[in-house]
Amino acid sequence: MRFELPDLSAMAEFGGRLAALLQPGDVVALTGGLGAGKTTLARAIIAALGYHGEVPSPTFSIIETYDPPGLRLPLVHADFYRLKRPEEAEELGLDDYRLGAALIAEWPEMTGGFTHEAGCLSIRLEIAEMGRIAIVEPGADWLGRLL
């Protein structure tokens, strides 16, 4: 599936649609080059889940967590760009963070990826002439509920 995201408003709307469908155990795996809009989409999803504060990029902290009542469900926002090897995600305790939570993963390829999980929604963001294009590949758990 392809979604045209010509501006920030369209990105926010797309993030809102994803947030409405997000469930504990899901992974939204965001790929794309630097500046493709991964963090912008992550922020849109987090805002649509009910968070009203500043959403820092987890580039340096690697993992940021958000919990109810500020959000409708527990959420982990991770940026794996700085990992040198996939085992580092395990060393960070990623599995513990994920218990009962949804995960937004930027640079998921640095962990070995999540596409093997039925709850993974892979989104590749590409820069287009006008805005961005989101190329979406749903895991089995997303097929019945996706947009």
C-alpha positions, 0 to 999 in steps of 0.5 A: 500500500502507498500513501501520499503525505504531501505535508505535515497535516497529512503526516499527522492524519496518517499517524492518527489513523495508525494510532487508532488501530495500534494495540499492545504487542504491535510494532510500527517499524519505520525505515527510510533515509535520514530526514525521511520523516520517521520521527515526525510520523512517530510523534504524530502517532504518539500525539494521536494516542493522547500524549500532549508533551514534547516528544524527544527523538530517542536518537541518543537515549535509544528508548523512550517510554510512554504510559497511560494515563497520558496515552491510551496504551503503553508505548515504547519509542525506540531509535536503533540508529546507533546500535552496532550489532543486533544483540545490543537491543537485547542488552538494552532490555528491549523485550522487557520494555515491550511487555504489554506495550506497542513499539514504534521502531526507527531504524529497525534493521539495526536490530535484525528487524521485526517483519517476522512478527505478525504484529509488525507494520512496516512503513518505508518513508521516501522523500517525494517531490511534494512531501513524503510517500509511505509504503506500508507492508502489514504483518498478518495481525494488521490485515483485518484492521489496516486503514 
